[in-house]
């Protein structure tokens, strides 16, 4: 199970930058000053990118900790929790 956690850590580390890349790529492709739909508005894309960038960074941090092995032993009760 610990090997699966490490492999998923690699996936999470790669997924974060991929999400940011595809959001920016989608924004570049869809922003059109002459367009009349909401998807052509740059303000909408700025808001979407601003919301999802911290989420993608959090996914990368989660993947880093999984790759490092910090999730090898998860506590089964509150008595096992260490500070």
N, CA, C and O of each residue as an XYZ file, in Angstrom:
332
protein
N       0.822     -1.198      0.000
C       0.000      0.000      0.000
C       0.866      1.263      0.000
O       0.497      2.281     -0.584
N       2.030      1.178      0.669
C       2.896      2.352      0.696
C       3.464      2.667     -0.687
O       3.705      3.829     -1.014
N       3.678      1.623     -1.501
C       4.162      1.859     -2.862
C       3.090      2.569     -3.687
O       3.401      3.442     -4.497
N       1.841      2.196     -3.481
C       0.744      2.850     -4.188
C       0.675      4.328     -3.804
O       0.445      5.187     -4.655
N       0.875      4.617     -2.522
C       0.858      6.011     -2.070
C       1.979      6.811     -2.723
O       1.781      7.971     -3.082
N       3.160      6.202     -2.880
C       4.266      6.914     -3.523
C       3.981      7.143     -5.005
O       4.260      8.223     -5.527
N       3.431      6.142     -5.688
C       3.089      6.316     -7.097
C       2.011      7.383     -7.278
O       2.078      8.189     -8.207
N       1.035      7.384     -6.401
C       0.006      8.426     -6.472
C       0.593      9.795     -6.150
O       0.124     10.808     -6.670
N       1.614      9.836     -5.297
C       2.307     11.094     -5.027
C       2.923     11.675     -6.286
O       2.875     12.884     -6.512
N       3.506     10.804     -7.109
C       4.077     11.260     -8.387
C       2.968     11.791     -9.286
O       3.131     12.816     -9.948
N       1.848     11.093     -9.303
C       0.719     11.542    -10.137
C       0.224     12.897     -9.666
O      -0.029     13.776    -10.489
N       0.079     13.090     -8.346
C      -0.383     14.382     -7.823
C       0.611     15.488     -8.160
O       0.217     16.604     -8.498
N       1.918     15.170     -8.064
C       2.928     16.178     -8.385
C       2.854     16.607     -9.851
O       3.080     17.775    -10.167
N       2.544     15.688    -10.725
C       2.448     16.019    -12.142
C       1.105     16.638    -12.505
O       1.008     17.410    -13.459
N       0.074     16.299    -11.745
C      -1.267     16.795    -12.049
C      -1.418     18.291    -11.767
O      -2.130     18.986    -12.491
N      -0.758     18.791    -10.725
C      -0.867     20.210    -10.383
C      -0.422     21.140    -11.502
O      -1.202     21.994    -11.924
N       0.818     21.003    -12.002
C       1.235     21.873    -13.105
C       0.427     21.646    -14.384
O       0.215     22.580    -15.158
N      -0.023     20.409    -14.606
C      -0.824     20.133    -15.803
C      -2.148     20.892    -15.759
O      -2.596     21.422    -16.775
N      -2.772     20.945    -14.585
C      -4.039     21.679    -14.444
C      -3.822     23.165    -14.722
O      -4.601     23.790    -15.442
N      -2.760     23.722    -14.147
C      -2.478     25.143    -14.367
C      -2.190     25.406    -15.847
O      -2.673     26.388    -16.412
N      -1.401     24.527    -16.470
C      -1.079     24.699    -17.889
C      -2.339     24.679    -18.745
O      -2.519     25.550    -19.596
N      -3.212     23.699    -18.532
C      -4.408     23.589    -19.366
C      -5.393     24.730    -19.114
O      -6.113     25.130    -20.028
N      -5.436     25.258    -17.897
C      -6.285     26.418    -17.645
C      -5.774     27.639    -18.406
O      -6.551     28.348    -19.045
N      -4.468     27.881    -18.335
C      -3.902     29.028    -19.044
C      -4.025     28.827    -20.552
O      -4.339     29.770    -21.279
N      -3.782     27.612    -21.024
C      -3.918     27.318    -22.454
C      -5.362     27.524    -22.922
O      -5.598     28.089    -23.990
N      -6.322     27.064    -22.120
C      -7.727     27.265    -22.464
C      -8.101     28.731    -22.481
O      -8.891     29.169    -23.317
N      -7.530     29.494    -21.549
C      -7.802     30.933    -21.523
C      -7.259     31.604    -22.770
O      -7.931     32.441    -23.373
N      -6.041     31.239    -23.160
C      -5.434     31.848    -24.347
C      -6.248     31.512    -25.594
O      -6.423     32.355    -26.474
N      -6.742     30.282    -25.664
C      -7.496     29.866    -26.842
C      -8.883     30.505    -26.913
O      -9.393     30.758    -28.004
N      -9.498     30.767    -25.753
C     -10.896     31.192    -25.742
C     -11.117     32.688    -25.576
O     -12.206     33.177    -25.875
N     -10.122     33.426    -25.110
C     -10.322     34.874    -24.943
C     -10.348     35.530    -26.314
O      -9.410     35.411    -27.103
N     -11.434     36.216    -26.570
C     -11.627     36.891    -27.847
C     -12.371     38.197    -27.582
O     -13.518     38.175    -27.135
N     -11.730     39.330    -27.852
C     -12.394     40.608    -27.564
C     -13.673     40.833    -28.368
O     -14.544     41.593    -27.943
N     -13.792     40.189    -29.509
C     -14.994     40.378    -30.311
C     -16.072     39.344    -30.001
O     -17.175     39.411    -30.543
N     -15.752     38.385    -29.128
C     -16.723     37.348    -28.785
C     -17.829     37.880    -27.893
O     -17.641     38.847    -27.155
N     -18.982     37.237    -27.970
C     -20.131     37.684    -27.181
C     -20.488     36.712    -26.062
O     -21.336     37.033    -25.229
N     -19.870     35.540    -26.017
C     -20.184     34.563    -24.974
C     -19.354     34.844    -23.730
O     -18.353     35.559    -23.789
N     -19.780     34.271    -22.594
C     -19.049     34.464    -21.345
C     -17.655     33.853    -21.390
O     -16.745     34.350    -20.727
N     -17.473     32.786    -22.159
C     -16.171     32.133    -22.213
C     -15.131     33.011    -22.902
O     -13.932     32.782    -22.739
N     -15.560     34.003    -23.660
C     -14.637     34.900    -24.346
C     -14.186     36.064    -23.472
O     -13.320     36.836    -23.882
N     -14.747     36.204    -22.292
C     -14.440     37.308    -21.393
C     -13.180     36.991    -20.579
O     -13.131     35.954    -19.917
N     -12.165     37.856    -20.613
C     -10.938     37.565    -19.866
C     -11.124     37.610    -18.347
O     -10.389     36.942    -17.620
N     -12.085     38.380    -17.860
C     -12.308     38.468    -16.413
C     -12.724     37.115    -15.848
O     -12.281     36.732    -14.766
N     -13.562     36.398    -16.563
C     -13.999     35.070    -16.130
C     -12.795     34.139    -16.009
O     -12.680     33.392    -15.037
N     -11.902     34.183    -16.994
C     -10.734     33.307    -16.969
C      -9.782     33.684    -15.847
O      -9.188     32.800    -15.229
N      -9.621     34.964    -15.569
C      -8.755     35.395    -14.462
C      -9.304     34.851    -13.144
O      -8.538     34.377    -12.306
N     -10.599     34.913    -12.958
C     -11.222     34.401    -11.733
C     -11.033     32.894    -11.625
O     -10.689     32.385    -10.559
N     -11.256     32.180    -12.723
C     -11.114     30.716    -12.700
C      -9.677     30.319    -12.389
O      -9.443     29.435    -11.565
N      -8.718     30.961    -13.037
C      -7.308     30.638    -12.797
C      -6.908     31.005    -11.376
O      -6.147     30.275    -10.740
N      -7.412     32.127    -10.870
C      -7.080     32.545     -9.501
C      -7.644     31.581     -8.469
O      -7.043     31.401     -7.410
N      -8.763     30.968     -8.744
C      -9.357     30.017     -7.797
C      -8.649     28.665     -7.859
O      -8.382     28.059     -6.821
N      -8.346     28.191     -9.057
C      -7.805     26.843     -9.187
C      -6.294     26.744     -9.016
O      -5.786     25.642     -8.806
N      -5.561     27.838     -9.097
C      -4.113     27.780     -8.893
C      -3.750     27.365     -7.464
O      -2.893     26.494     -7.311
N      -4.343     27.929     -6.411
C      -4.012     27.439     -5.068
C      -4.425     25.982     -4.842
O      -3.764     25.256     -4.098
N      -5.510     25.559     -5.479
C      -5.926     24.160     -5.366
C      -4.878     23.265     -6.011
O      -4.527     22.226     -5.450
N      -4.376     23.646     -7.170
C      -3.342     22.861     -7.844
C      -2.046     22.841     -7.036
O      -1.361     21.819     -6.997
N      -1.707     23.941     -6.401
C      -0.513     23.978     -5.549
C      -0.702     23.060     -4.349
O       0.234     22.373     -3.939
N      -1.901     23.043     -3.786
C      -2.194     22.130     -2.677
C      -2.095     20.679     -3.096
O      -1.618     19.848     -2.323
N      -2.533     20.354     -4.298
C      -2.397     18.988     -4.820
C      -0.920     18.627     -4.949
O      -0.531     17.500     -4.641
N      -0.099     19.564     -5.398
C       1.331     19.296     -5.518
C       1.978     19.095     -4.156
O       2.841     18.231     -4.007
N       1.576     19.877     -3.163
C       2.108     19.701     -1.803
C       1.703     18.338     -1.246
O       2.521     17.649     -0.637
N       0.458     17.953     -1.450
C      -0.018     16.644     -1.027
C       0.791     15.531     -1.690
O       1.165     14.558     -1.036
N       1.061     15.675     -2.982
C       1.870     14.688     -3.700
C       3.289     14.624     -3.193
O       3.875     13.543     -3.128
N       3.859     15.767     -2.828
C       5.227     15.798     -2.301
C       5.300     15.025     -0.986
O       6.221     14.236     -0.776
N       4.335     15.252     -0.107
C       4.335     14.532      1.168
C       4.087     13.040      0.966
O       4.654     12.218      1.685
N       3.255     12.686      0.005
C       3.023     11.266     -0.288
C       4.279     10.628     -0.851
O       4.595      9.488     -0.511
N       4.997     11.335     -1.702
C       6.228     10.810     -2.279
C       7.318     10.673     -1.220
O       8.106      9.727     -1.253
N       7.361     11.612     -0.288
C       8.345     11.553      0.795
C       8.066     10.407      1.763
O       8.979      9.943      2.447
N       6.831      9.949      1.829
C       6.493      8.850      2.726
C       5.913      9.303      4.050
O       5.928      8.543      5.018
N       5.411     10.505      4.114
C       4.830     10.993      5.368
C       3.509     10.322      5.708
O       3.027     10.452      6.833
N       2.919      9.614      4.766
C       1.642      8.948      5.008
C       1.811      7.443      5.176
O       0.856      6.692      4.980
N       3.019      6.989      5.536
C       3.244      5.551      5.715
C       2.411      4.996      6.861
O       1.789      3.941      6.738
N       2.407      5.709      7.961
C       1.623      5.251      9.120
C       0.610      6.328      9.478
O       0.972      7.423      9.908
N      -0.635      6.004      9.298
C      -1.700      6.923      9.680
C      -2.263      6.474     11.026
O      -2.464      5.278     11.234
N      -2.521      7.400     11.939
C      -3.028      7.013     13.257
C      -4.418      6.384     13.159
O      -5.267      6.810     12.376
N      -4.615      5.352     13.988
C      -5.908      4.683     14.018
C      -6.820      5.236     15.099
O      -8.036      5.052     15.046
N      -6.236      5.915     16.081
C      -7.033      6.546     17.129
C      -6.384      7.871     17.504
O      -5.253      8.149     17.106
N      -7.091      8.675     18.259
C      -6.555      9.972     18.640
C      -5.400      9.852     19.635
O      -4.639     10.803     19.812
N      -5.263      8.701     20.283
C      -4.156      8.498     21.209
C      -2.826      8.380     20.471
O      -1.773      8.642     21.052
N      -2.861      7.994     19.212
C      -1.632      7.838     18.427
C      -1.168      9.134     17.765
O      -0.086      9.170     17.180
N      -1.950     10.175     17.846
C      -1.592     11.436     17.202
C      -0.463     12.085     17.968
O      -0.529     12.273     19.183
N       0.603     12.430     17.202
C       1.763     13.093     17.802
C       1.866     14.511     17.250
O       1.478     14.768     16.111
N       2.382     15.414     18.048
C       2.593     16.799     17.596
C       3.987     16.971     17.071
O       4.355     18.065     16.644
